[in-house]
């Protein structure tokens, strides 16, 4: 059943504007107009009267920068986001969203990702990693985060935010919701096998994508009632690893894919940038990755708006019923 048929009473007010539209296109146009009308009404609801909306950003290393493009589309559309959760690169972008950094600024930051900043996955530096038999240090990543968001604590951000890491000694998932933001995000994005574990809060922490690839549960902890997830999962099916780094990436991607099967079902709407062929060290593809995120956001926006509007219909109906 289409949205038009499901909510026919609300659609009647729009019928006059469809009189000149060919019959074959009327229903589709009516659905589009009704969705836009309902979404506009939803945005007018005071924050406490509409559903609490969560944005969840998956892990994905360089692929995760596609979240910037997704956020650009959501920001331009005025999509309401109340709480944010992320893992790995999703935690980095999520911290920027939570702090209120505009997508245009995120694009500038994302375009400058290098290992000198603590997040450069260049083949040269990774070869050095293997030859030296010593893990890289991600301290500089924390400095980049602080240059973008300052010395913020979680409670100082403009939106509630959570990020996920893993204790390498116990395998436990660690969800950060308080304390300084930068070291928590650094721990969440600390790729195992590449960077040294981060010693923080009496734990040894690595990338949270190993235990919570799409942290819908973390968004629910923050109070999210309806969740939109941006997922940048790798496509490992066509790759036959021929070296240590390729094998490591493949293992992480397979683990992430297994975790995401259930987590996808826990989200209310999905946006999935087509970046599965991007390898985690291909920083030269960042502009293309962000563009693909924008394309995915544009494809998925209408569906997300409709899903949220349908979820919010009881509250909208209550508002309309109470109107004089």
C-alpha contacts under 8 A as a table, 3 or more apart, distances in Angstrom:
res1	aa1	res2	aa2	distance
1	X	5	X	6.33
1	X	6	X	6.54
2	X	5	X	5.38
2	X	6	X	6.20
2	X	31	X	7.47
3	X	6	X	5.02
3	X	7	X	6.14
3	X	31	X	6.08
3	X	34	X	7.87
3	X	35	X	7.75
4	X	7	X	5.52
4	X	8	X	5.52
4	X	11	X	6.51
4	X	27	X	7.31
4	X	30	X	6.68
4	X	31	X	5.25
4	X	34	X	6.98
5	X	8	X	5.10
7	X	10	X	5.82
7	X	11	X	6.63
8	X	11	X	4.96
8	X	12	X	6.43
9	X	12	X	5.56
9	X	13	X	7.95
10	X	13	X	6.38
10	X	34	X	7.68
11	X	14	X	5.44
11	X	15	X	6.68
11	X	30	X	7.47
11	X	34	X	6.03
12	X	15	X	5.20
13	X	16	X	7.29
14	X	17	X	5.89
14	X	18	X	7.31
14	X	30	X	7.52
14	X	33	X	7.55
14	X	34	X	7.51
15	X	18	X	5.41
15	X	19	X	7.05
15	X	30	X	7.67
16	X	19	X	5.65
17	X	20	X	7.46
18	X	21	X	5.29
18	X	26	X	6.53
18	X	29	X	7.86
18	X	30	X	7.36
21	X	25	X	6.66
21	X	26	X	5.93
22	X	25	X	5.60
22	X	26	X	6.25
23	X	26	X	5.15
23	X	27	X	7.72
24	X	27	X	7.22
25	X	28	X	5.55
25	X	29	X	6.10
26	X	29	X	5.14
26	X	30	X	5.84
27	X	30	X	4.96
27	X	31	X	6.06
28	X	31	X	5.13
28	X	32	X	6.29
29	X	32	X	5.07
29	X	33	X	6.13
30	X	33	X	5.07
30	X	34	X	5.92
31	X	34	X	5.11
31	X	35	X	6.01
32	X	35	X	5.21
32	X	36	X	6.22
33	X	36	X	5.14
33	X	37	X	6.05
34	X	37	X	4.94
34	X	38	X	6.03
35	X	38	X	5.19
35	X	39	X	5.97
35	X	302	X	7.92
35	X	305	X	7.11
35	X	306	X	5.78
35	X	309	X	7.32
36	X	39	X	5.12
36	X	40	X	6.01
36	X	305	X	7.96
37	X	40	X	5.13
37	X	41	X	6.25
38	X	41	X	5.01
38	X	42	X	6.06
38	X	309	X	6.02
39	X	42	X	4.90
39	X	43	X	6.25
39	X	305	X	6.30
39	X	306	X	7.45
39	X	308	X	7.91
39	X	309	X	5.71
40	X	43	X	5.26
40	X	44	X	6.54
41	X	44	X	5.18
41	X	45	X	6.82
41	X	316	X	7.51
42	X	45	X	5.43
42	X	50	X	6.92
42	X	309	X	6.75
42	X	312	X	7.29
42	X	316	X	6.92
43	X	46	X	7.87
43	X	80	X	7.02
45	X	48	X	7.99
45	X	49	X	5.96
45	X	50	X	5.83
46	X	49	X	5.37
46	X	50	X	6.62
47	X	50	X	5.76
47	X	51	X	7.93
47	X	52	X	7.81
48	X	51	X	7.72
49	X	315	X	7.19
50	X	312	X	6.71
50	X	315	X	6.80
51	X	224	X	7.84
51	X	225	X	6.00
51	X	226	X	6.70
51	X	312	X	6.46
52	X	81	X	7.78
52	X	82	X	6.02
52	X	83	X	7.63
52	X	223	X	6.78
52	X	224	X	4.99
52	X	225	X	5.20
52	X	226	X	6.42
53	X	80	X	6.72
53	X	81	X	5.19
53	X	82	X	5.22
53	X	83	X	6.48
53	X	224	X	5.41
53	X	225	X	6.18
53	X	226	X	5.10
53	X	227	X	5.88
53	X	228	X	7.68
54	X	81	X	5.92
54	X	82	X	5.94
54	X	83	X	4.78
54	X	84	X	5.63
54	X	85	X	7.58
54	X	219	X	5.87
54	X	220	X	7.71
54	X	224	X	4.96
54	X	225	X	7.25
54	X	226	X	6.13
54	X	227	X	4.59
54	X	228	X	6.23
55	X	81	X	6.34
55	X	82	X	7.84
55	X	83	X	6.36
55	X	84	X	4.87
55	X	85	X	6.44
55	X	219	X	7.39
55	X	227	X	5.91
55	X	228	X	5.09
55	X	229	X	5.91
55	X	230	X	7.75
56	X	84	X	5.90
56	X	85	X	4.88
56	X	86	X	5.63
56	X	90	X	7.84
56	X	94	X	7.87
56	X	214	X	6.80
56	X	215	X	6.41
56	X	216	X	6.15
56	X	219	X	6.81
56	X	227	X	7.04
56	X	228	X	6.19
56	X	229	X	4.54
56	X	230	X	6.22
57	X	64	X	7.93
57	X	67	X	6.79
57	X	84	X	7.96
57	X	85	X	6.39
57	X	86	X	4.63
57	X	87	X	6.66
57	X	90	X	4.53
57	X	91	X	7.01
57	X	93	X	7.81
57	X	94	X	6.67
57	X	214	X	6.56
57	X	215	X	7.51
57	X	229	X	5.93
57	X	230	X	5.09
57	X	231	X	6.46
58	X	64	X	6.97
58	X	86	X	5.91
58	X	87	X	5.57
58	X	88	X	7.38
58	X	89	X	7.51
58	X	90	X	5.08
58	X	91	X	7.95
58	X	209	X	7.74
58	X	213	X	5.57
58	X	214	X	4.55
58	X	215	X	6.98
58	X	229	X	7.43
58	X	230	X	6.26
58	X	231	X	5.13
58	X	232	X	6.29
58	X	233	X	7.85
59	X	64	X	6.04
59	X	86	X	7.29
59	X	87	X	4.94
59	X	88	X	4.81
59	X	89	X	5.57
59	X	90	X	5.29
59	X	91	X	7.74
59	X	208	X	7.80
59	X	209	X	5.38
59	X	213	X	5.45
59	X	214	X	6.85
59	X	231	X	7.69
59	X	232	X	6.94
59	X	233	X	7.66
60	X	63	X	4.99
60	X	64	X	4.47
60	X	88	X	6.92
60	X	89	X	6.19
60	X	90	X	7.36
60	X	209	X	7.84
60	X	232	X	5.73
60	X	233	X	6.31
60	X	234	X	7.24
60	X	280	X	7.50
61	X	64	X	5.31
61	X	65	X	7.56
61	X	88	X	6.81
61	X	89	X	5.42
61	X	189	X	7.82
61	X	280	X	5.33
61	X	281	X	7.96
62	X	65	X	5.68
62	X	89	X	7.32
62	X	278	X	7.53
62	X	279	X	7.32
62	X	280	X	5.15
62	X	281	X	6.74
62	X	282	X	6.91
62	X	283	X	6.58
62	X	286	X	7.00
62	X	289	X	7.94
63	X	66	X	5.91
63	X	232	X	5.98
63	X	233	X	7.82
63	X	234	X	7.87
63	X	275	X	6.04
63	X	276	X	7.47
63	X	278	X	6.25
63	X	279	X	7.54
63	X	280	X	6.84
63	X	286	X	7.99
63	X	289	X	6.40
64	X	67	X	5.77
64	X	89	X	5.17
64	X	90	X	5.84
64	X	232	X	5.82
65	X	68	X	5.59
65	X	69	X	7.63
65	X	89	X	6.80
65	X	90	X	7.67
65	X	93	X	7.33
65	X	110	X	6.79
65	X	286	X	7.08
65	X	289	X	6.53
65	X	290	X	6.02
65	X	293	X	7.94
66	X	69	X	5.31
66	X	70	X	6.52
66	X	232	X	7.24
66	X	273	X	6.64
66	X	275	X	7.77
66	X	289	X	5.13
66	X	290	X	4.39
66	X	291	X	7.24
66	X	292	X	6.47
66	X	293	X	4.24
66	X	294	X	7.51
67	X	70	X	4.91
67	X	71	X	6.03
67	X	90	X	7.04
67	X	93	X	6.86
67	X	230	X	6.61
67	X	232	X	7.93
67	X	290	X	7.21
67	X	293	X	5.97
68	X	71	X	5.12
68	X	72	X	6.20
68	X	93	X	6.74
68	X	103	X	6.30
68	X	106	X	6.56
68	X	107	X	6.78
68	X	290	X	6.07
68	X	293	X	6.82
68	X	294	X	7.83
69	X	72	X	5.00
69	X	73	X	6.64
69	X	103	X	7.63
69	X	290	X	4.78
69	X	291	X	6.04
69	X	292	X	7.08
69	X	293	X	4.21
69	X	294	X	4.08
69	X	295	X	7.69
69	X	297	X	7.12
70	X	73	X	5.40
70	X	74	X	6.43
70	X	230	X	7.41
70	X	271	X	7.86
70	X	290	X	7.99
70	X	293	X	4.87
70	X	294	X	5.01
70	X	295	X	7.81
70	X	296	X	6.75
70	X	297	X	4.64
70	X	298	X	7.93
71	X	74	X	4.96
71	X	75	X	5.80
71	X	97	X	8.00
71	X	103	X	6.55
71	X	294	X	7.83
71	X	297	X	7.64
72	X	75	X	5.17
72	X	76	X	6.11
72	X	103	X	5.22
72	X	104	X	7.66
72	X	294	X	6.72
73	X	76	X	5.18
73	X	77	X	6.18
73	X	294	X	6.12
73	X	297	X	5.65
73	X	298	X	6.41
73	X	301	X	7.78
74	X	77	X	5.11
74	X	78	X	6.19
74	X	79	X	5.15
74	X	297	X	7.19
74	X	301	X	7.43
75	X	78	X	5.18
75	X	79	X	6.17
75	X	103	X	7.59
76	X	79	X	7.77
79	X	305	X	7.98
81	X	84	X	7.50
82	X	159	X	6.14
82	X	160	X	7.24
82	X	224	X	7.75
83	X	98	X	7.45
83	X	159	X	5.59
83	X	160	X	4.94
83	X	161	X	5.95
83	X	219	X	6.69
83	X	222	X	6.64
83	X	223	X	7.70
83	X	224	X	6.68
84	X	94	X	6.12
84	X	95	X	7.91
84	X	97	X	7.48
84	X	98	X	6.34
84	X	159	X	7.05
84	X	160	X	6.35
84	X	161	X	4.83
84	X	162	X	6.57
84	X	219	X	6.30
85	X	90	X	7.87
85	X	91	X	6.82
85	X	94	X	6.29
85	X	161	X	5.57
85	X	162	X	4.72
85	X	163	X	5.59
85	X	215	X	6.41
85	X	216	X	7.38
85	X	218	X	6.11
85	X	219	X	5.34
86	X	89	X	7.61
86	X	90	X	4.50
86	X	91	X	3.95
86	X	92	X	7.52
86	X	93	X	7.77
86	X	94	X	5.61
86	X	162	X	6.65
86	X	163	X	5.01
86	X	164	X	6.83
86	X	214	X	7.27
86	X	215	X	6.19
87	X	90	X	4.81
87	X	91	X	4.52
87	X	92	X	7.88
87	X	163	X	5.61
87	X	164	X	5.33
87	X	165	X	7.28
87	X	188	X	5.90
87	X	189	X	6.99
87	X	207	X	7.54
87	X	208	X	5.64
87	X	209	X	5.90
87	X	212	X	7.19
87	X	213	X	6.43
87	X	214	X	6.96
87	X	215	X	6.71
88	X	91	X	5.11
88	X	92	X	6.72
88	X	164	X	7.62
88	X	165	X	7.86
88	X	185	X	7.44
88	X	188	X	4.81
88	X	189	X	3.69
88	X	190	X	7.10
88	X	191	X	7.91
88	X	207	X	5.74
88	X	208	X	6.06
88	X	209	X	6.17
89	X	92	X	4.96
89	X	93	X	6.33
89	X	188	X	7.98
89	X	189	X	5.77
90	X	93	X	5.23
90	X	94	X	5.67
91	X	94	X	4.80
91	X	95	X	5.96
91	X	162	X	7.93
91	X	163	X	5.56
91	X	164	X	7.65
91	X	185	X	5.84
91	X	188	X	6.63
91	X	189	X	7.06
92	X	95	X	5.34
92	X	96	X	6.69
92	X	145	X	7.77
92	X	185	X	6.10
92	X	186	X	7.88
92	X	189	X	7.37
93	X	96	X	5.15
93	X	97	X	6.36
93	X	106	X	7.71
94	X	97	X	4.99
94	X	98	X	6.06
94	X	161	X	7.51
95	X	98	X	5.03
95	X	99	X	6.12
95	X	149	X	8.00
95	X	161	X	6.96
95	X	181	X	7.75
95	X	185	X	7.62
96	X	99	X	5.10
96	X	100	X	6.26
96	X	101	X	5.27
96	X	106	X	7.37
96	X	148	X	7.75
96	X	149	X	7.11
97	X	100	X	5.12
97	X	101	X	5.86
97	X	102	X	7.49
97	X	159	X	7.94
98	X	101	X	7.72
98	X	157	X	5.92
98	X	158	X	5.69
98	X	159	X	4.66
98	X	160	X	6.65
98	X	161	X	6.13
99	X	149	X	6.78
99	X	157	X	4.99
99	X	158	X	5.18
99	X	159	X	6.69
100	X	158	X	6.34
100	X	159	X	7.83
101	X	105	X	6.61
101	X	106	X	6.94
102	X	105	X	5.50
102	X	106	X	6.48
103	X	106	X	4.84
103	X	107	X	6.20
104	X	107	X	5.24
104	X	108	X	6.74
105	X	108	X	5.14
105	X	109	X	6.41
106	X	109	X	5.04
106	X	110	X	5.92
107	X	110	X	5.06
107	X	111	X	5.94
107	X	290	X	7.75
108	X	111	X	5.24
108	X	112	X	6.68
109	X	112	X	5.45
109	X	113	X	7.01
110	X	113	X	5.58
110	X	286	X	7.35
111	X	286	X	6.41
111	X	287	X	6.83
113	X	117	X	6.57
113	X	119	X	6.08
113	X	120	X	5.91
113	X	283	X	7.01
114	X	117	X	5.29
114	X	118	X	6.73
114	X	119	X	5.47
114	X	120	X	3.60
114	X	121	X	7.13
114	X	122	X	7.76
114	X	283	X	7.56
115	X	118	X	4.71
115	X	119	X	4.62
115	X	120	X	2.95
115	X	121	X	6.09
115	X	122	X	7.16
115	X	125	X	7.51
116	X	119	X	7.19
116	X	120	X	6.50
116	X	140	X	7.07
117	X	120	X	6.82
117	X	140	X	5.22
117	X	141	X	5.44
117	X	143	X	7.79
117	X	144	X	6.34
118	X	137	X	7.40
118	X	138	X	4.92
118	X	139	X	6.58
118	X	140	X	4.60
118	X	141	X	4.06
118	X	142	X	7.70
118	X	144	X	7.88
119	X	138	X	7.37
119	X	141	X	6.23
120	X	125	X	7.96
120	X	281	X	7.05
120	X	283	X	7.18
121	X	125	X	6.95
121	X	126	X	6.57
121	X	280	X	6.78
121	X	281	X	3.95
121	X	282	X	6.96
121	X	283	X	6.97
122	X	125	X	5.52
122	X	126	X	6.22
122	X	281	X	5.35
122	X	282	X	6.91
122	X	283	X	7.15
123	X	126	X	5.02
123	X	127	X	5.93
123	X	281	X	6.86
124	X	127	X	5.15
124	X	128	X	6.34
125	X	128	X	4.95
125	X	129	X	6.27
126	X	129	X	4.84
126	X	130	X	6.54
126	X	194	X	7.73
127	X	130	X	5.20
127	X	131	X	6.26
128	X	131	X	5.11
128	X	132	X	5.91
129	X	132	X	5.43
129	X	133	X	6.14
129	X	134	X	5.94
129	X	135	X	6.12
129	X	136	X	6.62
129	X	194	X	7.48
130	X	133	X	5.17
130	X	134	X	7.15
135	X	193	X	6.93
135	X	194	X	5.65
135	X	195	X	5.14
135	X	196	X	5.21
136	X	194	X	6.06
136	X	195	X	4.53
136	X	196	X	5.86
137	X	140	X	7.72
137	X	195	X	5.48
137	X	196	X	5.64
138	X	141	X	5.37
138	X	142	X	7.22
138	X	186	X	7.42
138	X	190	X	7.07
138	X	195	X	6.10
138	X	196	X	7.22
139	X	142	X	5.47
139	X	143	X	6.86
140	X	143	X	4.99
140	X	144	X	6.42
141	X	144	X	5.15
141	X	145	X	6.36
141	X	186	X	6.39
142	X	145	X	5.03
142	X	146	X	6.18
142	X	182	X	5.57
142	X	183	X	6.05
142	X	185	X	7.88
142	X	186	X	5.67
143	X	146	X	5.04
143	X	147	X	6.16
143	X	182	X	7.97
144	X	147	X	5.06
144	X	148	X	6.46
145	X	148	X	5.21
145	X	149	X	6.10
145	X	150	X	7.32
145	X	182	X	5.67
146	X	149	X	5.20
146	X	150	X	4.30
146	X	151	X	5.89
146	X	152	X	7.99
146	X	182	X	6.08
147	X	150	X	5.58
149	X	152	X	6.40
151	X	180	X	6.88
151	X	181	X	7.45
151	X	182	X	7.31
152	X	156	X	5.93
152	X	157	X	6.80
152	X	180	X	6.01
152	X	181	X	5.92
152	X	182	X	7.58
153	X	156	X	5.33
153	X	157	X	6.94
153	X	178	X	6.70
153	X	179	X	5.15
153	X	180	X	4.14
153	X	181	X	5.17
154	X	157	X	5.61
154	X	160	X	7.12
154	X	161	X	6.63
154	X	177	X	6.17
154	X	178	X	5.01
154	X	179	X	5.89
154	X	180	X	6.31
154	X	181	X	5.67
155	X	160	X	7.12
155	X	178	X	6.66
155	X	179	X	7.85
157	X	160	X	6.64
157	X	161	X	7.59
160	X	222	X	6.83
161	X	177	X	6.44
161	X	219	X	7.94
161	X	222	X	7.48
162	X	175	X	6.62
162	X	176	X	5.47
162	X	177	X	4.87
162	X	218	X	6.30
162	X	219	X	7.11
162	X	222	X	7.64
163	X	175	X	5.78
163	X	176	X	5.37
163	X	177	X	7.12
163	X	184	X	7.24
163	X	185	X	6.57
163	X	188	X	6.55
163	X	215	X	7.93
163	X	218	X	7.41
164	X	173	X	6.90
164	X	174	X	5.66
164	X	175	X	4.61
164	X	176	X	6.24
164	X	188	X	5.49
164	X	207	X	7.81
164	X	208	X	4.93
164	X	209	X	7.76
164	X	212	X	7.00
164	X	215	X	7.37
164	X	218	X	7.88
165	X	173	X	6.03
165	X	174	X	5.12
165	X	175	X	6.52
165	X	176	X	7.92
165	X	184	X	7.92
165	X	187	X	6.04
165	X	188	X	4.37
165	X	189	X	7.76
165	X	205	X	6.24
165	X	206	X	5.89
165	X	207	X	5.34
165	X	208	X	3.62
165	X	209	X	7.41
165	X	211	X	7.82
166	X	171	X	6.09
166	X	172	X	5.62
166	X	173	X	4.70
166	X	174	X	5.56
166	X	188	X	7.58
166	X	205	X	5.36
166	X	206	X	5.33
166	X	207	X	6.24
166	X	208	X	5.09
166	X	210	X	7.28
166	X	211	X	6.73
167	X	170	X	5.62
167	X	171	X	5.30
167	X	172	X	5.36
167	X	173	X	6.64
167	X	174	X	6.99
167	X	203	X	6.02
167	X	204	X	5.31
167	X	205	X	4.59
167	X	206	X	6.46
168	X	171	X	5.47
168	X	172	X	7.71
168	X	197	X	7.40
168	X	204	X	5.77
168	X	205	X	5.80
168	X	206	X	6.30
169	X	203	X	7.90
169	X	204	X	6.66
171	X	211	X	7.97
172	X	211	X	7.97
173	X	208	X	7.19
173	X	211	X	6.20
173	X	212	X	7.52
174	X	208	X	7.89
175	X	218	X	7.08
176	X	179	X	7.92
176	X	184	X	6.49
178	X	181	X	7.65
180	X	183	X	6.47
180	X	184	X	6.88
181	X	184	X	5.35
181	X	185	X	6.18
182	X	185	X	5.25
182	X	186	X	6.07
183	X	186	X	4.96
183	X	187	X	6.16
183	X	200	X	7.85
184	X	187	X	5.16
184	X	188	X	6.29
185	X	188	X	4.93
185	X	189	X	6.26
186	X	189	X	5.25
186	X	190	X	6.07
187	X	190	X	5.10
187	X	197	X	7.69
187	X	198	X	5.84
187	X	205	X	5.67
187	X	206	X	5.65
187	X	207	X	6.30
187	X	208	X	7.93
188	X	205	X	7.63
188	X	206	X	6.29
188	X	207	X	4.63
188	X	208	X	5.09
188	X	209	X	7.84
189	X	206	X	7.15
189	X	207	X	4.87
189	X	208	X	7.05
190	X	194	X	7.86
190	X	195	X	5.94
190	X	196	X	7.63
190	X	197	X	6.99
190	X	198	X	7.46
190	X	205	X	7.56
190	X	206	X	4.87
190	X	207	X	4.55
191	X	194	X	5.57
191	X	195	X	5.75
191	X	206	X	6.08
191	X	207	X	4.95
192	X	195	X	6.03
192	X	196	X	7.38
192	X	197	X	7.30
192	X	206	X	5.70
192	X	207	X	6.29
193	X	196	X	7.60
193	X	248	X	7.55
196	X	206	X	7.98
197	X	204	X	5.31
197	X	205	X	5.05
197	X	206	X	5.35
198	X	203	X	7.77
198	X	204	X	5.39
198	X	205	X	4.91
198	X	206	X	6.64
199	X	202	X	6.64
199	X	203	X	5.66
199	X	204	X	4.75
199	X	205	X	6.42
200	X	203	X	5.37
200	X	204	X	6.53
200	X	205	X	7.11
207	X	210	X	6.44
208	X	211	X	5.68
208	X	212	X	5.87
208	X	213	X	6.99
209	X	212	X	5.11
209	X	213	X	4.26
209	X	214	X	7.68
209	X	252	X	7.95
209	X	256	X	6.50
210	X	213	X	6.61
210	X	252	X	6.82
210	X	255	X	6.58
210	X	256	X	6.58
211	X	259	X	7.49
212	X	215	X	5.48
212	X	256	X	7.91
212	X	259	X	6.85
213	X	256	X	5.53
213	X	259	X	6.26
213	X	260	X	6.18
214	X	229	X	7.40
214	X	231	X	7.14
214	X	259	X	7.87
214	X	260	X	6.23
214	X	263	X	6.08
214	X	264	X	7.53
215	X	218	X	5.30
215	X	219	X	6.79
215	X	263	X	7.54
216	X	219	X	5.21
216	X	220	X	6.39
216	X	227	X	7.21
216	X	229	X	7.54
216	X	263	X	6.69
216	X	266	X	6.73
216	X	267	X	6.46
217	X	220	X	5.02
217	X	221	X	6.31
218	X	221	X	5.02
218	X	222	X	6.61
219	X	222	X	5.12
219	X	223	X	6.68
219	X	224	X	5.60
219	X	227	X	7.58
220	X	223	X	5.03
220	X	224	X	4.68
220	X	225	X	6.83
221	X	224	X	7.23
224	X	227	X	6.52
226	X	267	X	7.60
226	X	268	X	6.06
226	X	308	X	7.16
226	X	311	X	7.81
227	X	267	X	5.28
227	X	268	X	5.22
227	X	269	X	6.59
228	X	267	X	6.14
228	X	268	X	5.98
228	X	269	X	4.81
228	X	270	X	5.77
228	X	271	X	7.58
228	X	304	X	7.23
229	X	264	X	7.85
229	X	267	X	6.24
229	X	268	X	7.90
229	X	269	X	6.35
229	X	270	X	4.96
229	X	271	X	6.26
230	X	270	X	5.94
230	X	271	X	4.77
230	X	272	X	5.82
230	X	273	X	7.66
231	X	270	X	7.20
231	X	271	X	6.34
231	X	272	X	5.00
231	X	273	X	6.91
232	X	272	X	6.13
232	X	273	X	5.94
232	X	274	X	7.43
232	X	275	X	6.51
232	X	276	X	6.99
233	X	253	X	7.21
233	X	256	X	7.24
233	X	257	X	6.81
233	X	275	X	7.53
233	X	276	X	5.91
234	X	253	X	5.68
234	X	257	X	7.76
234	X	275	X	7.05
234	X	276	X	3.99
234	X	277	X	6.57
234	X	278	X	7.42
235	X	238	X	7.14
235	X	253	X	7.58
235	X	276	X	4.42
235	X	277	X	5.94
236	X	239	X	5.49
236	X	250	X	6.19
236	X	253	X	6.65
236	X	254	X	7.12
236	X	276	X	7.69
236	X	277	X	7.93
241	X	244	X	7.90
241	X	246	X	4.96
241	X	247	X	5.24
241	X	250	X	7.33
242	X	246	X	6.49
242	X	247	X	7.21
243	X	246	X	5.35
243	X	247	X	6.20
244	X	247	X	5.19
244	X	248	X	6.18
245	X	248	X	5.03
245	X	249	X	6.17
246	X	249	X	5.15
246	X	250	X	6.12
247	X	250	X	4.99
247	X	251	X	6.21
248	X	251	X	5.23
248	X	252	X	6.33
249	X	252	X	5.16
249	X	253	X	6.10
249	X	279	X	7.90
249	X	280	X	7.31
250	X	253	X	5.06
250	X	254	X	6.07
251	X	254	X	5.18
251	X	255	X	6.12
252	X	255	X	5.15
252	X	256	X	6.06
253	X	256	X	4.98
253	X	257	X	6.07
254	X	257	X	5.03
254	X	258	X	6.26
255	X	258	X	5.24
255	X	259	X	6.30
256	X	259	X	5.16
256	X	260	X	6.03
257	X	260	X	5.13
257	X	261	X	6.50
258	X	261	X	5.71
258	X	262	X	7.98
259	X	262	X	6.37
259	X	263	X	6.64
260	X	263	X	4.76
260	X	264	X	5.66
261	X	264	X	5.63
261	X	265	X	7.10
262	X	265	X	5.40
262	X	266	X	6.71
263	X	266	X	5.03
263	X	267	X	6.76
264	X	267	X	5.51
264	X	270	X	7.45
265	X	268	X	7.54
267	X	270	X	6.93
268	X	307	X	7.33
269	X	303	X	7.54
269	X	304	X	5.68
269	X	307	X	6.94
270	X	300	X	7.38
270	X	304	X	7.50
271	X	296	X	6.25
271	X	297	X	6.32
271	X	300	X	5.54
272	X	293	X	7.95
272	X	296	X	6.10
273	X	292	X	5.82
273	X	293	X	5.04
273	X	295	X	7.39
273	X	296	X	4.88
273	X	297	X	7.64
274	X	292	X	6.39
274	X	293	X	7.67
274	X	296	X	7.30
275	X	278	X	5.62
275	X	289	X	6.48
275	X	292	X	7.02
276	X	279	X	8.00
278	X	282	X	6.69
278	X	285	X	7.62
279	X	282	X	5.57
280	X	283	X	7.85
282	X	285	X	5.75
282	X	286	X	7.51
283	X	286	X	5.37
284	X	287	X	7.61
285	X	288	X	5.31
285	X	289	X	6.11
286	X	289	X	4.89
286	X	290	X	6.20
287	X	290	X	5.28
287	X	291	X	6.23
288	X	291	X	5.00
288	X	292	X	6.14
289	X	292	X	5.13
289	X	293	X	6.31
290	X	293	X	4.97
290	X	294	X	6.46
291	X	294	X	5.10
291	X	295	X	6.33
292	X	295	X	4.97
292	X	296	X	6.14
293	X	296	X	5.12
293	X	297	X	6.08
294	X	297	X	4.97
294	X	298	X	6.15
295	X	298	X	5.13
295	X	299	X	6.28
296	X	299	X	5.03
296	X	300	X	6.05
297	X	300	X	5.15
297	X	301	X	5.70
298	X	301	X	5.43
298	X	302	X	7.89
299	X	302	X	7.26
300	X	303	X	5.49
300	X	304	X	6.24
301	X	304	X	5.18
301	X	305	X	6.12
302	X	305	X	5.10
302	X	306	X	6.13
303	X	306	X	5.12
303	X	307	X	6.07
304	X	307	X	5.12
304	X	308	X	6.13
305	X	308	X	5.29
305	X	309	X	6.01
306	X	309	X	5.03
306	X	310	X	6.09
307	X	310	X	5.29
307	X	311	X	6.20
308	X	311	X	5.02
308	X	312	X	6.10
309	X	312	X	5.06
309	X	313	X	6.07
310	X	313	X	5.11
311	X	314	X	7.51
312	X	315	X	5.50
312	X	316	X	6.27
313	X	316	X	4.89
313	X	317	X	5.85
314	X	317	X	5.07
314	X	318	X	6.14
315	X	318	X	4.98
315	X	319	X	6.29
316	X	319	X	5.06
316	X	320	X	6.22
317	X	320	X	5.03
317	X	321	X	5.94
318	X	321	X	5.10
318	X	322	X	6.16
319	X	322	X	5.24
319	X	323	X	6.34
320	X	323	X	5.18
